[in-house]
Amino acid sequence: MVTITRRTAFAAVSAALAAPRLASAQGFPSRPIRIVIPFTPAGTTDLVGRLTAEMLGRRLNHQVVVDNRPGASGNVGGEFVARSEADGHTLLLTTIGTGAINFAVFRDRMPYKPEDLAAVGLMTRVPNVLMAANNTNIRSVADLVREARARPGQINYGTAGIATSPHVVVEQLRLATNIDITHVPYRGSAPMLTEMVAERIEIGMDNIPSALTFIRDGKIRAIATTGAQRNPSLPDVPTVAEQGLPGFEATAWFGVLAPAATPAPVVRKLGAELNAIALDPAFRQRMEALGAEPPRLTPDGGTSPETFAAFLRAEIAKWADVVTRANVRVE
């Protein structure tokens, strides 16, 4: 006679309930994978997302499609993925905004929480570049500080919008230098850069990939980059840290998140594929041509779900502090 204890029965029921999920994880992917890009086509986010989707599809020998769902500083796309079926077939191409900054800026109005999404992999980091219009005398961070103190509140700086990484990075710089400059948010990088070329705003901050052509063509003057080291695409432009603010570092970044309840085997499989893409010479060459840098979360310079999760926690805390001190908010 076999005696079945309550604990044994509970374990058997739990295993039975878990079996379909494990089986579906083993059979992953079973239908097209969708990567949601929470911004409009064109721009750095779209470029990284589409290249990631293309290379992931080749590696899995499976269809991977891109779905642009812009709105609310990326929150529309982020919420869609957070509420999607947690089986690994719907992913978010997250930015520093949707993955970190927005939680502090939108506060109670944020439609999802960090715990609603699972880290899969960081694809690339992208320093920002501080720029000046050609009709100004501003050629360095010191020049900007001097001019801002001589004309408090009168220097306008443009970004791609409220709560974007360029916006919050300028606020970080403003706090570090104790200057008073006025934010002029635009609806994306393109209109802001157009205004800078037309010399209607004096200062701008943007991701390097979006601004690089304008800088190389001499239409806008690069003042400083915001990474820990000089960027290979702008080797003659010193970092903010080199210009009297040691330790100043701020990079935008792009990674992949999945709904929080996605089975661990699926997350691990996707994480391994994304790591292979992040280290792929073809992917790196495309990123480096735009001024983007490797993930550098693992000893080999790559990424993993665990290291990306730790990175996300640190970024959320870092930018919450900056946003709170700078009083950045969406009305």
Rosetta silent file (secondary structure, phi, psi, omega in degrees, C-alpha in Angstrom):
SEQUENCE: MVTITRRTAFAAVSAALAAPRLASAQGFPSRPIRIVIPFTPAGTTDLVGRLTAEMLGRRLNHQVVVDNRPGASGNVGGEFVARSEADGHTLLLTTIGTGAINFAVFRDRMPYKPEDLAAVGLMTRVPNVLMAANNTNIRSVADLVREARARPGQINYGTAGIATSPHVVVEQLRLATNIDITHVPYRGSAPMLTEMVAERIEIGMDNIPSALTFIRDGKIRAIATTGAQRNPSLPDVPTVAEQGLPGFEATAWFGVLAPAATPAPVVRKLGAELNAIALDPAFRQRMEALGAEPPRLTPDGGTSPETFAAFLRAEIAKWADVVTRANVRVE
SCORE:     score description
SCORE:     0.000 S_00000001
   1 L     0.000  134.183  179.288    0.000    0.000    0.000 S_00000001
   2 L  -100.034  126.719  178.916    1.289    3.447   -0.942 S_00000001
   3 L   -98.218  125.369 -179.890    0.669    6.269    1.509 S_00000001
   4 L  -104.343  113.230  178.640    0.311    9.731   -0.041 S_00000001
   5 L   -78.692  165.491  178.232    1.055   12.529    2.376 S_00000001
   6 H   -61.423  -40.360 -179.072   -0.414   16.006    2.088 S_00000001
   7 H   -64.235  -41.841  179.597    3.026   17.382    1.125 S_00000001
   8 H   -63.803  -42.240  179.655    3.456   14.744   -1.599 S_00000001
   9 H   -63.085  -41.914  179.898    0.017   15.466   -2.992 S_00000001
  10 H   -62.969  -41.745  179.505    0.689   19.201   -3.003 S_00000001
  11 H   -63.432  -39.884 -179.637    3.992   18.667   -4.837 S_00000001
  12 H   -64.610  -43.282  178.620    2.297   16.485   -7.424 S_00000001
  13 H   -63.794  -43.030 -179.700   -0.417   19.063   -8.073 S_00000001
  14 H   -61.351  -43.001  179.775    2.197   21.855   -8.313 S_00000001
  15 H   -64.172  -39.029  179.517    4.255   19.859  -10.811 S_00000001
  16 H   -65.223  -40.335  179.663    1.174   19.164  -12.901 S_00000001
  17 H   -68.614  -33.567 -177.857    0.248   22.822  -12.966 S_00000001
  18 H   -78.652  -21.150 -173.109    3.794   23.824  -13.875 S_00000001
  19 H   -56.744  -44.539 -179.668    4.150   21.240  -16.657 S_00000001
  20 H   -61.320  -39.107 -179.710    2.385   23.236  -19.400 S_00000001
  21 H   -65.810  -43.196  178.831    4.530   26.277  -18.703 S_00000001
  22 H   -64.011  -40.085 -179.979    7.735   24.230  -18.762 S_00000001
  23 H   -64.013  -42.500  179.773    6.634   22.490  -21.932 S_00000001
  24 H   -66.537  -33.114  177.269    5.855   25.785  -23.635 S_00000001
  25 H   -66.542  -39.469  179.914    9.242   27.117  -22.561 S_00000001
  26 H   -67.991  -29.097 -179.540   10.950   24.092  -24.096 S_00000001
  27 L   -93.039   10.048 -175.890    9.039   24.634  -27.339 S_00000001
  28 L   -74.691  140.073   -5.766    9.812   28.344  -27.507 S_00000001
  29 L   -86.940  149.877 -178.684    9.281   30.125  -29.844 S_00000001
  30 L  -111.554   -5.030  176.192    6.022   28.707  -31.112 S_00000001
  31 L  -155.225  174.318 -178.651    4.783   31.779  -33.015 S_00000001
  32 L   -56.316  140.236  175.256    6.243   35.090  -34.247 S_00000001
  33 E   -90.643  136.848  179.331    8.067   37.141  -31.627 S_00000001
  34 E  -113.388  125.861  173.467    7.072   40.795  -31.417 S_00000001
  35 E  -104.646  113.776 -179.829    9.528   43.464  -30.233 S_00000001
  36 E   -84.971  124.007  174.771    7.639   46.594  -29.214 S_00000001
  37 E  -103.971  117.362 -170.395    9.530   49.839  -29.796 S_00000001
  38 L   -82.685   23.636  178.118    7.878   52.535  -27.650 S_00000001
  39 L  -140.519  170.601 -178.080    8.760   55.411  -29.987 S_00000001
  40 L   -69.223  160.329  175.164    8.145   56.405  -33.597 S_00000001
  41 L   -58.754  153.688 -174.935   10.202   54.971  -36.476 S_00000001
  42 L    80.236  159.259 -176.703   13.640   56.562  -37.059 S_00000001
  43 L    94.320  169.364 -174.087   15.929   57.625  -34.265 S_00000001
  44 H   -63.330  -44.020 -177.570   18.309   55.624  -32.101 S_00000001
  45 H   -59.383  -46.047 -178.703   15.678   53.514  -30.326 S_00000001
  46 H   -64.990  -40.868 -179.124   14.145   52.346  -33.592 S_00000001
  47 H   -63.172  -48.144  179.974   17.537   51.603  -35.138 S_00000001
  48 H   -62.934  -43.158 -178.374   18.693   49.481  -32.186 S_00000001
  49 H   -63.203  -43.969 -177.809   15.340   47.709  -31.995 S_00000001
  50 H   -69.696  -38.688  178.001   15.157   46.840  -35.673 S_00000001
  51 H   -67.778  -39.049  176.491   18.728   45.585  -35.839 S_00000001
  52 H   -62.207  -45.314  179.824   18.148   43.494  -32.700 S_00000001
  53 H   -61.806  -43.383 -179.193   14.953   42.044  -34.178 S_00000001
  54 H   -61.326  -46.354 -176.219   16.657   41.227  -37.471 S_00000001
  55 H   -74.974  -32.778  176.603   19.580   39.435  -35.833 S_00000001
  56 H   -66.197  -40.540  177.557   17.406   37.648  -33.259 S_00000001
  57 H   -60.393  -41.020  178.927   15.221   36.307  -36.057 S_00000001
  58 H   -66.721  -40.924 -177.270   18.264   34.919  -37.857 S_00000001
  59 H   -68.400  -38.448 -179.293   19.646   33.310  -34.711 S_00000001
  60 H   -86.481   -9.715 -173.864   16.347   31.671  -33.784 S_00000001
  61 L    53.473   47.306 -174.410   15.471   30.900  -37.402 S_00000001
  62 L  -149.213  154.878 -178.205   12.082   32.333  -36.561 S_00000001
  63 L   -71.989  128.896  174.275   10.054   35.403  -37.452 S_00000001
  64 E  -127.047  119.925 -175.832   10.668   38.468  -35.251 S_00000001
  65 E  -111.462  154.679  178.381    8.581   41.535  -36.049 S_00000001
  66 E  -103.875  138.009 -179.149    8.848   45.148  -34.893 S_00000001
  67 E  -131.248  103.775  177.896    5.836   47.003  -33.520 S_00000001
  68 E   -78.881  120.397  178.923    6.214   50.772  -32.969 S_00000001
  69 L  -131.197   78.904 -176.373    3.848   51.920  -30.190 S_00000001
  70 L   -79.223  167.233  174.759    4.765   55.515  -29.293 S_00000001
  71 L   133.018  143.353  174.583    3.183   57.787  -26.716 S_00000001
  72 H    54.647   48.454  178.246    3.579   59.206  -23.198 S_00000001
  73 H    57.140   33.117  178.323    7.407   59.211  -23.263 S_00000001
  74 H    94.423   -7.263 -175.030    7.416   55.519  -24.128 S_00000001
  75 H   -70.321  -26.749  178.843    4.912   54.474  -21.471 S_00000001
  76 H   -62.449  -49.730  178.914    2.274   53.361  -23.991 S_00000001
  77 H   -66.936  -39.663  179.371    4.556   50.692  -25.405 S_00000001
  78 H   -61.964  -43.614  179.549    5.915   49.777  -21.980 S_00000001
  79 H   -65.693  -39.471 -179.912    2.450   49.240  -20.536 S_00000001
  80 H   -57.861  -45.300 -179.677    1.405   47.155  -23.544 S_00000001
  81 H   -70.063  -40.791  179.789    4.264   44.727  -22.986 S_00000001
  82 H   -58.880  -31.031 -177.982    3.818   44.665  -19.209 S_00000001
  83 L   -96.102    0.186 -177.366    0.188   43.571  -19.740 S_00000001
  84 L   -78.637  165.472  178.068    0.946   41.092  -22.542 S_00000001
  85 L   -59.862  131.884 -174.062    0.922   37.318  -22.233 S_00000001
  86 L   -88.408   70.506 -179.301    4.063   36.283  -20.347 S_00000001
  87 L  -128.850    7.773  177.332    5.381   33.657  -22.720 S_00000001
  88 L    88.357   -2.299 -178.413    8.356   35.422  -24.311 S_00000001
  89 L   -91.420   -6.966  174.997    6.635   36.228  -27.596 S_00000001
  90 E  -128.504  120.232 -175.136    6.124   39.917  -26.766 S_00000001
  91 E  -126.453  157.985  178.306    9.192   41.940  -25.740 S_00000001
  92 E  -112.645  127.477  169.018    9.964   45.593  -25.062 S_00000001
  93 E   -83.469   94.701 -173.189   12.916   47.437  -26.540 S_00000001
  94 E   -85.381  154.144  174.153   13.400   49.568  -23.440 S_00000001
  95 E  -115.538  176.481  175.096   15.265   52.831  -23.104 S_00000001
  96 H   -60.257  -28.246  178.420   16.703   54.564  -20.066 S_00000001
  97 H   -72.015  -56.922 -177.281   13.381   56.426  -19.930 S_00000001
  98 H   -69.534  -21.994 -177.471   10.971   53.496  -20.017 S_00000001
  99 H   -98.705  -13.744 -175.872   13.290   51.380  -17.881 S_00000001
 100 H  -147.980  -61.603 -170.036   14.371   53.881  -15.216 S_00000001
 101 H   -63.389  -41.464 -173.813   13.714   57.633  -15.482 S_00000001
 102 H   -60.445  -29.930 -179.099    9.958   57.522  -16.095 S_00000001
 103 H   -61.801  -35.935  179.143    9.234   55.831  -12.772 S_00000001
 104 H   -81.878  -34.878 -176.158   10.490   58.918  -10.915 S_00000001
 105 H   -74.439  -46.763 -175.530    9.077   61.491  -13.335 S_00000001
 106 H   -85.744  -22.274  175.504    5.543   60.128  -13.721 S_00000001
 107 H    51.819 -121.192 -175.920    5.286   58.780  -10.151 S_00000001
 108 H   -67.024  -15.309 -179.850    1.681   57.756   -9.406 S_00000001
 109 H   -89.155   -2.333  179.298    0.737   58.294  -13.058 S_00000001
 110 L   -68.598  125.450 -173.313    3.162   55.621  -14.238 S_00000001
 111 L   -79.254   -5.796  175.862    1.022   52.858  -15.827 S_00000001
 112 L  -147.729  165.232 -177.754    3.369   50.014  -14.859 S_00000001
 113 L  -114.790  161.917  178.570    5.963   49.279  -12.185 S_00000001
 114 H   -54.514  -36.927 -177.533    9.538   47.995  -12.404 S_00000001
 115 H   -74.349   -3.718  177.211    8.412   44.629  -11.077 S_00000001
 116 H   -81.370   -9.378 -176.602    5.956   44.255  -13.974 S_00000001
 117 E  -130.786  146.159 -179.107    8.818   43.585  -16.388 S_00000001
 118 E  -107.494  136.300  177.884   11.708   41.111  -16.374 S_00000001
 119 E   -69.871  134.254  176.691   15.247   41.963  -17.476 S_00000001
 120 E  -116.702  -51.335  178.727   16.442   39.979  -20.482 S_00000001
 121 E  -171.285  144.152  173.157   19.489   41.795  -21.850 S_00000001
 122 E   -91.061  127.613 -175.083   21.200   45.156  -22.288 S_00000001
 123 E   -93.094  -41.445 -177.292   22.082   45.702  -25.944 S_00000001
 124 E  -165.177  157.924  174.475   24.135   48.905  -25.995 S_00000001
 125 E  -114.045  144.547 -176.771   24.983   52.116  -24.162 S_00000001
 126 E  -134.479  106.310  175.825   24.882   55.514  -25.851 S_00000001
 127 E   -62.653  155.785  172.733   26.526   58.584  -24.314 S_00000001
 128 E   -92.248  167.166  176.688   24.880   61.937  -24.860 S_00000001
 129 E  -130.400  131.082  175.568   26.573   64.955  -26.351 S_00000001
 130 E   -89.040  129.861 -173.087   26.274   68.544  -25.128 S_00000001
 131 E  -129.305  158.798  174.653   26.177   70.964  -28.056 S_00000001
 132 E  -129.537  148.485  175.328   26.150   74.690  -28.781 S_00000001
 133 L   -69.561  152.301 -174.851   24.803   76.607  -31.752 S_00000001
 134 L   -67.358  -17.831 -179.214   27.445   78.046  -34.034 S_00000001
 135 L   -88.293    7.516  178.134   26.439   81.653  -33.295 S_00000001
 136 L  -101.670  166.850  174.590   27.429   81.349  -29.618 S_00000001
 137 L   -98.026   13.054 -176.239   30.790   81.778  -27.917 S_00000001
 138 L   -87.355  115.075 -178.461   30.236   78.604  -25.903 S_00000001
 139 L  -126.782    3.565 -179.198   32.959   76.061  -26.644 S_00000001
 140 L  -158.508  169.681  175.441   33.300   74.244  -23.328 S_00000001
 141 H   -63.279  -38.728  178.595   31.471   73.397  -20.122 S_00000001
 142 H   -61.111  -40.879  177.395   33.349   76.255  -18.444 S_00000001
 143 H   -61.673  -43.035  179.721   32.063   78.674  -21.109 S_00000001
 144 H   -62.342  -44.344  179.860   28.504   77.474  -20.522 S_00000001
 145 H   -62.212  -44.382 -179.835   28.823   77.918  -16.763 S_00000001
 146 H   -62.355  -47.153 -178.814   30.270   81.410  -17.163 S_00000001
 147 H   -65.176  -39.856 -178.527   27.585   82.504  -19.627 S_00000001
 148 H   -66.950  -36.073  178.997   24.782   81.003  -17.534 S_00000001
 149 H   -74.720  -27.172  176.721   25.942   82.788  -14.393 S_00000001
 150 H   -77.469  -28.004 -178.744   26.201   86.060  -16.266 S_00000001
 151 L  -131.802   66.769 -175.158   22.671   85.615  -17.686 S_00000001
 152 L   -57.467  130.195  177.303   20.736   83.444  -15.224 S_00000001
 153 L    78.602   -4.122 -174.229   17.636   81.857  -16.751 S_00000001
 154 L   -97.023  -16.568  178.132   18.252   83.406  -20.177 S_00000001
 155 L   -88.620  125.341  179.070   20.085   80.534  -21.893 S_00000001
 156 E   -95.439  136.425  173.242   17.694   78.013  -23.446 S_00000001
 157 E  -120.807  136.747 -177.422   18.647   74.375  -23.823 S_00000001
 158 E  -104.248  147.322  173.787   16.762   71.996  -26.106 S_00000001
 159 E  -141.078  176.826  179.568   16.130   68.266  -25.780 S_00000001
 160 L   -76.229   -0.740  176.584   13.968   65.624  -27.457 S_00000001
 161 L   147.418  166.920  178.475   11.335   66.047  -24.741 S_00000001
 162 L   -65.038  135.200  176.489   10.469   66.073  -21.075 S_00000001
 163 L    73.950    5.710  172.640   11.874   63.123  -19.079 S_00000001
 164 L   -73.529  163.328 -179.625   14.121   61.969  -21.932 S_00000001
 165 H   -61.395  -40.400  176.387   17.675   61.054  -21.006 S_00000001
 166 H   -58.615  -39.714  178.923   19.086   64.283  -22.540 S_00000001
 167 H   -60.999  -50.834 -175.015   16.674   66.328  -20.398 S_00000001
 168 H   -70.667  -31.752  177.700   17.566   64.584  -17.161 S_00000001
 169 H   -67.278  -39.273  175.542   21.297   64.574  -17.950 S_00000001
 170 H   -64.017  -38.118  176.907   21.262   68.358  -18.423 S_00000001
 171 H   -63.589  -37.704  174.883   19.468   68.627  -15.100 S_00000001
 172 H   -61.103  -43.075  177.596   22.222   66.500  -13.574 S_00000001
 173 H   -65.755  -41.338  179.332   24.772   68.910  -15.080 S_00000001
 174 H   -61.328  -42.099  178.012   22.798   71.927  -13.886 S_00000001
 175 H   -65.656  -39.253 -177.464   22.764   70.591  -10.332 S_00000001
 176 H   -69.320  -28.367 -176.943   26.497   69.819  -10.460 S_00000001
 177 H  -107.163   -6.545  179.425   27.402   73.319  -11.651 S_00000001
 178 L    57.169   50.289  177.245   24.671   75.301   -9.876 S_00000001
 179 L  -114.053  159.641 -179.642   23.571   77.162  -13.003 S_00000001
 180 L  -115.352  103.355  176.317   20.136   78.409  -14.057 S_00000001
 181 L  -128.699  157.918 -169.540   19.246   77.543  -17.661 S_00000001
 182 E  -107.404  128.693 -178.860   15.797   77.056  -19.214 S_00000001
 183 E   -79.974  132.007  173.148   14.539   73.813  -20.717 S_00000001
 184 E  -120.768   99.123 -178.534   12.839   73.898  -24.129 S_00000001
 185 E   -81.141  140.420  176.149   11.408   70.428  -24.828 S_00000001
 186 L  -114.948  172.197  179.359   10.727   69.324  -28.413 S_00000001
 187 L   -94.797   61.235  179.930    8.775   66.405  -29.819 S_00000001
 188 L   117.736  167.811 -177.935   11.852   64.393  -30.701 S_00000001
 189 H   -67.879  -41.441 -173.696   15.484   64.896  -31.634 S_00000001
 190 H   -56.885  -50.628  179.623   14.909   66.018  -35.230 S_00000001
 191 H   -65.827  -33.630  178.016   12.998   69.247  -34.486 S_00000001
 192 H   -65.458  -45.242  179.773   15.396   70.151  -31.673 S_00000001
 193 H   -65.496  -36.048  176.256   18.450   69.685  -33.893 S_00000001
 194 H   -60.733  -42.031  178.090   16.759   71.676  -36.661 S_00000001
 195 H   -66.563  -34.540  177.278   16.285   74.575  -34.249 S_00000001
 196 H   -67.857  -42.773  178.480   19.928   74.377  -33.217 S_00000001
 197 H   -61.487  -37.287  178.652   21.103   74.470  -36.821 S_00000001
 198 L   -78.096   -1.954  176.618   18.860   77.519  -37.340 S_00000001
 199 L    62.985   35.136  177.016   20.515   79.071  -34.243 S_00000001
 200 L   -96.377  -12.675  168.623   17.206   79.627  -32.470 S_00000001
 201 L  -130.574  149.972 -172.042   18.362   77.868  -29.298 S_00000001
 202 L   -86.429  -37.763 -173.251   21.849   78.153  -27.832 S_00000001
 203 E  -127.593  148.399  175.149   22.412   74.771  -26.181 S_00000001
 204 E  -146.552  155.547  174.326   21.227   71.233  -26.859 S_00000001
 205 E  -132.911  135.177 -179.335   21.717   67.731  -25.496 S_00000001
 206 E  -154.620  164.979  170.285   21.052   64.578  -27.470 S_00000001
 207 E   -62.355  143.603 -178.892   22.106   60.966  -27.945 S_00000001
 208 H   -56.827  -45.332 -177.039   25.285   60.880  -30.018 S_00000001
 209 H   -56.223  -39.795 -177.852   23.791   58.822  -32.910 S_00000001
 210 H   -69.173  -33.642 -172.659   21.044   61.359  -33.603 S_00000001
 211 H   -95.872  -11.876 -167.535   23.390   64.362  -33.522 S_00000001
 212 H   -58.463  -45.400 -178.302   26.515   62.906  -35.107 S_00000001
 213 H   -62.115  -41.980 -179.984   25.888   63.924  -38.728 S_00000001
 214 H   -63.794  -37.995  179.930   25.082   67.529  -37.752 S_00000001
 215 H   -69.700  -46.814 -178.409   28.285   67.724  -35.683 S_00000001
 216 H   -65.744  -29.248  178.316   30.503   66.202  -38.365 S_00000001
 217 L   -83.168   -0.635  178.158   29.025   68.530  -40.984 S_00000001
 218 L    76.688   14.674 -178.355   29.879   71.530  -38.794 S_00000001
 219 L   -82.966  -21.457  178.780   26.255   72.604  -38.400 S_00000001
 220 L  -139.877  146.270 -178.234   26.383   72.277  -34.591 S_00000001
 221 E   -98.766  123.633  176.419   29.345   72.513  -32.226 S_00000001
 222 E   -81.089  131.867 -179.245   29.989   69.614  -29.825 S_00000001
 223 E  -101.850  -45.350 -175.687   31.066   70.772  -26.357 S_00000001
 224 E  -160.634  152.244  170.663   31.289   67.587  -24.309 S_00000001
 225 E  -106.912  161.077 -169.295   30.257   63.953  -24.204 S_00000001
 226 L  -108.536    6.708  178.434   28.752   62.383  -21.095 S_00000001
 227 L   -79.032  177.953  178.836   30.385   58.949  -20.941 S_00000001
 228 L   -73.120  -26.679  179.580   33.166   57.867  -18.608 S_00000001
 229 L  -131.527  163.859  176.667   35.646   58.033  -21.494 S_00000001
 230 L   -59.088  144.695 -178.253   35.892   59.924  -24.770 S_00000001
 231 L   -87.084  133.413 -177.568   33.677   58.472  -27.450 S_00000001
 232 L   -58.320  -27.514 -179.795   35.477   56.948  -30.460 S_00000001
 233 L   -77.520  -17.719  177.371   33.089   58.662  -32.867 S_00000001
 234 L  -134.810   63.767 -171.655   34.012   62.081  -31.405 S_00000001
 235 L   -64.160  -23.107 -178.736   37.595   61.546  -30.211 S_00000001
 236 L   -89.759   -1.333 -178.740   38.447   65.259  -30.072 S_00000001
 237 L   -98.914  116.586 -178.964   35.500   66.134  -27.839 S_00000001
 238 L   -70.784  156.501  176.344   36.371   65.923  -24.121 S_00000001
 239 E   -75.960  165.195  173.936   33.997   64.407  -21.593 S_00000001
 240 L   -61.209  -40.634 -179.398   32.158   66.463  -18.986 S_00000001
 241 H   -60.511  -36.616  178.328   34.320   64.753  -16.360 S_00000001
 242 H   -67.396  -20.666 -173.530   37.474   65.988  -18.105 S_00000001
 243 H  -102.460   40.964  171.475   36.154   69.540  -17.944 S_00000001
 244 L    96.771    4.833  178.808   36.182   70.012  -14.191 S_00000001
 245 L  -127.098   69.982 -177.942   33.457   67.612  -13.027 S_00000001
 246 L   -58.294  139.459 -179.686   35.253   64.355  -12.120 S_00000001
 247 L    89.446   -9.987  178.578   32.944   61.381  -11.730 S_00000001
 248 L   -70.597  122.225  177.591   30.231   62.848  -13.953 S_00000001
 249 L  -151.109  133.385  177.705   28.890   60.048  -16.128 S_00000001
 250 L  -155.928  120.828  177.282   25.544   59.546  -17.812 S_00000001
 251 E  -128.292  139.821  168.524   24.728   57.285  -20.713 S_00000001
 252 E   -73.534  161.403  179.202   21.481   56.434  -22.390 S_00000001
 253 E  -153.309  162.082 -176.351   20.988   52.724  -22.941 S_00000001
 254 E  -137.520  129.293 -178.656   18.799   50.264  -24.782 S_00000001
 255 E  -146.725 -173.885 -177.321   17.824   46.778  -23.685 S_00000001
 256 E  -122.025  131.229  176.310   15.119   44.133  -23.850 S_00000001
 257 E  -121.534  156.057  176.673   12.464   43.436  -21.204 S_00000001
 258 E  -127.973  160.698  173.344    9.729   40.795  -21.042 S_00000001
 259 E   -52.859  143.984 -169.244    6.527   40.556  -18.999 S_00000001
 260 L   -57.273  -36.160 -175.063    7.470   39.708  -15.411 S_00000001
 261 L   -86.036    9.900  177.969    5.902   36.225  -15.315 S_00000001
 262 L   -57.990  131.749 -177.346    7.744   34.984  -18.407 S_00000001
 263 L   -55.492  140.218 -178.244    9.124   31.503  -17.582 S_00000001
 264 H   -55.973  -39.829  178.726   12.750   31.534  -16.472 S_00000001
 265 H   -60.926  -35.630  179.108   13.862   29.054  -19.178 S_00000001
 266 H   -69.966  -43.116  178.392   12.510   31.388  -21.867 S_00000001
 267 H   -60.359  -43.237  179.971   14.192   34.421  -20.293 S_00000001
 268 H   -64.340  -41.392  179.870   17.487   32.523  -20.123 S_00000001
 269 H   -64.423  -47.399  178.435   17.208   31.406  -23.747 S_00000001
 270 H   -63.301  -40.296  179.603   16.425   34.917  -24.963 S_00000001
 271 H   -60.549  -41.489  178.809   19.144   36.347  -22.731 S_00000001
 272 H   -65.158  -39.442  179.244   21.759   34.046  -24.238 S_00000001
 273 H   -67.839  -40.888  179.283   20.702   34.991  -27.773 S_00000001
 274 H   -67.134  -35.741  176.504   20.757   38.718  -26.975 S_00000001
 275 H   -63.177  -42.312  178.830   24.199   38.381  -25.417 S_00000001
 276 H   -62.618  -38.110  178.407   25.448   36.704  -28.593 S_00000001
 277 H   -68.127  -44.799 -178.477   23.990   39.568  -30.650 S_00000001
 278 H   -60.296  -29.981 -179.733   25.487   42.252  -28.384 S_00000001
 279 H   -94.743   -5.799 -178.292   28.931   40.658  -28.857 S_00000001
 280 L   -65.176  128.771 -178.827   28.490   39.967  -32.573 S_00000001
 281 H   -55.405  -36.208 -179.413   31.104   41.923  -34.590 S_00000001
 282 H   -66.833  -42.796  177.594   28.486   42.983  -37.157 S_00000001
 283 H   -65.011  -45.275 -178.500   26.195   44.387  -34.447 S_00000001
 284 H   -62.752  -39.803  179.756   29.098   46.078  -32.672 S_00000001
 285 H   -62.483  -43.137  178.270   30.318   47.635  -35.910 S_00000001
 286 H   -63.502  -41.710 -179.258   26.894   49.122  -36.605 S_00000001
 287 H   -68.583  -45.028 -177.473   26.650   50.457  -33.053 S_00000001
 288 H   -64.196  -32.309  177.596   30.176   51.856  -32.928 S_00000001
 289 H   -63.134  -22.393  179.914   29.621   53.719  -36.198 S_00000001
 290 L  -100.821    3.466 -179.189   26.875   55.614  -34.363 S_00000001
 291 L    88.199    8.493  179.894   28.901   56.267  -31.229 S_00000001
 292 L   -86.820  155.513 -173.499   27.234   53.484  -29.223 S_00000001
 293 E  -120.416  162.701  179.690   29.189   51.302  -26.802 S_00000001
 294 L   -66.645  165.286  178.821   29.000   47.626  -25.648 S_00000001
 295 L   -62.779  -45.011  179.329   26.863   46.592  -22.645 S_00000001
 296 L    56.636   42.851  175.853   29.896   45.782  -20.454 S_00000001
 297 L  -100.860  -18.945  179.657   27.815   44.020  -17.787 S_00000001
 298 L  -119.809  164.225 -177.094   29.720   40.723  -17.858 S_00000001
 299 L   -54.904  -30.175  179.850   33.494   40.049  -17.880 S_00000001
 300 L   -88.664    7.841  178.918   33.478   39.550  -21.660 S_00000001
 301 L    89.172    5.238 -176.028   31.692   42.874  -22.205 S_00000001
 302 L   -97.592 -141.180 -172.278   28.290   41.317  -22.774 S_00000001
 303 L  -151.474  165.512  174.184   25.049   40.989  -20.854 S_00000001
 304 L  -157.653  160.791  178.031   22.796   38.532  -18.998 S_00000001
 305 H   -57.738  -39.265 -177.244   19.345   38.680  -17.408 S_00000001
 306 H   -69.031  -45.302 -178.690   20.878   38.750  -13.917 S_00000001
 307 H   -70.375  -34.355  177.818   23.418   41.502  -14.598 S_00000001
 308 H   -67.976  -36.857  177.856   20.866   43.570  -16.502 S_00000001
 309 H   -62.492  -43.173  178.289   18.422   43.274  -13.579 S_00000001
 310 H   -65.621  -39.556  177.739   21.071   44.584  -11.172 S_00000001
 311 H   -61.022  -43.784  179.795   21.918   47.373  -13.623 S_00000001
 312 H   -61.261  -43.419  179.585   18.250   48.376  -13.820 S_00000001
 313 H   -60.332  -42.491  179.846   17.940   48.597  -10.037 S_00000001
 314 H   -66.450  -41.423  179.961   20.985   50.874   -9.849 S_00000001
 315 H   -66.501  -40.150  178.595   19.756   53.101  -12.701 S_00000001
 316 H   -60.558  -43.740  179.751   16.278   53.464  -11.181 S_00000001
 317 H   -67.587  -41.854 -178.315   17.812   54.600   -7.884 S_00000001
 318 H   -61.479  -49.055 -174.701   20.317   56.939   -9.555 S_00000001
 319 H   -78.387  -23.791  173.008   17.805   58.781  -11.699 S_00000001
 320 H   -62.852  -39.088  178.606   15.174   58.930   -8.968 S_00000001
 321 H   -65.395  -46.415 -179.999   17.682   60.960   -6.956 S_00000001
 322 H   -63.843  -46.203 -179.010   18.442   63.332   -9.847 S_00000001
 323 H   -61.092  -41.166 -179.619   14.763   63.744  -10.770 S_00000001
 324 H   -66.695  -46.187 -178.722   13.793   64.465   -7.173 S_00000001
 325 H   -67.343  -34.012 -179.441   16.549   67.041   -6.603 S_00000001
 326 H   -87.522   -6.927 -179.337   15.894   68.742   -9.943 S_00000001
 327 L    56.917   45.090  176.505   12.106   68.590   -9.446 S_00000001
 328 L   -81.505  127.686  178.593   11.546   67.134  -12.914 S_00000001
 329 L  -154.410  159.623  175.701    7.911   66.217  -13.450 S_00000001
 330 L  -103.741  121.779 -178.750    5.232   65.885  -16.094 S_00000001
 331 L   -79.503    0.000    0.000    2.242   68.120  -15.436 S_00000001
